[in-house]
Amino acid sequence: MLVNSVLLRRSDDAEIELFDERDSFIASFKNGKWVKALVFSDYELEDFDLIEDEREIERVLAEARAALGCPLKELSDDRTKSA
């Protein structure tokens, strides 16, 4: 379940902060653009809502990864490279 491994928060202004612990992917959506960084302060994040809807998480995560060119890095790939 993505709800257990992805943290998605959204503001009323449609700003987004996203963290996928599976491969430590981070992204923020601010001013209409995705960036590969966490750009919001703890103070700002107090006004964000935690999103727990699985389909919404999948949609936003796919959008962010596509926009930033960062597909999910499979753990099995990392193990194969190091062997």
Beta strands, then each sheet from edge to edge (+ up, - down):
strand 1: 6-10
strand 2: 16-20
strand 3: 25-30
strand 4: 33-35
strand 5: 49-50
sheet 1: 4+ 3- 2+ 1- 5+
end
